[in-house]
Amino acid sequence: MESQQRPPSIWPTLQAHDAPALIDFLVGTVGFLRTAVYEDGDRVAHAQLDWPEGGGIMLGSYEPDSAEWCLQPGTFGAYVVTDHVDSLYERLKAAGLKVIREIEDQPYGSREFAIADPEGNKWSFGTYRGEPRPTG
């Protein structure tokens, strides 16, 4: 099987007290794709979750003894672009998720909402794809 190489990109990262449960939530409830999960005993050393419409995140188990790269669980926030914001909102609301910002149209042209995951991280979903890059 031939693997597809990705263009260079930015990968937001986070750590979780219960990384397997957060992975299950993000995949099973929110809709991320479980691309890779590498476990080391009862902890997740590295996981890659892809967003079906592009991009992705990396996460692992919280390692407070790893001072060079330690991210307190529940302090992460991300904006996820989707063309399906209304159906995603309805599905997540029906699943009983904590909606921290109801869906609404923004003055800059986006339609978006925000939730909190079980670890307390904040996720905003919307249609805004950013402004075009300047030319020249």
Secondary structure, 3 states (H helix, E strand, C coil): CCCCCCCCCCCCEEEECCHHHHHHHHHHHHCCEEEEEEEECCEEEEEEEECCCCCEEEEEECCCCCHHHCCCCCCCEEEEECCCHHHHHHHHHHCCCEEEEEEEECCCCCEEEEEECCCCCEEEEECCCCCCCCCC
